[in-house]
Amino acid sequence: MTRSQSCQSRMHWVGGPLLGLLATMVLACIDTQRPIVLENAHQAAAGYSEDRSQVDLVASEVGGQSVFLPATLVLTAGAGRSIHLVNTTGKPHGVRIPGLGVEVLVPPGGETVTELPPLEAGRVYAVACPVDEAHSRASLVVVPAR
Ligand SMILES: [Cu+2]
């Protein structure tokens, strides 16, 4: 047996178990991820508990661009929900949610609480500024309540 043949046969001997280990790891990943996805879907279908009925939304400026912070609001479905809008800029801003018939203006440096009509689960509403077309948009996501 030459030195090269000896090396090849040793690599063959080591390669088999490594391939087996790799296959086991791949199967383990597939096996453990599937139940997690199903479990999350089950929890979402059951709904979310809520420890607040109001969300904060800030109209601000970043690099000269009018923005909403955060850009995504999340509330559970139901009645009595509201948005607390704070305007930190020197210009008027506001909130317009056409899908809910909501429109409110807030003066520079001002703030207001806007009561929302009862929210239906599974809806995503566009949130815009009624006075500034260039103002970045936000979204209101309504998730099912538990
Ligand atoms: Cu605005």
Boltz pocket constraint, residues with backbone or C-beta under 6 A from the ligand:
constraints:
  - pocket:
      binder: B
      contacts: [[A, 59], [A, 66], [A, 92], [A, 93], [A, 94], [A, 129], [A, 130], [A, 131], [A, 132], [A, 135]]
      max_distance: 6.0
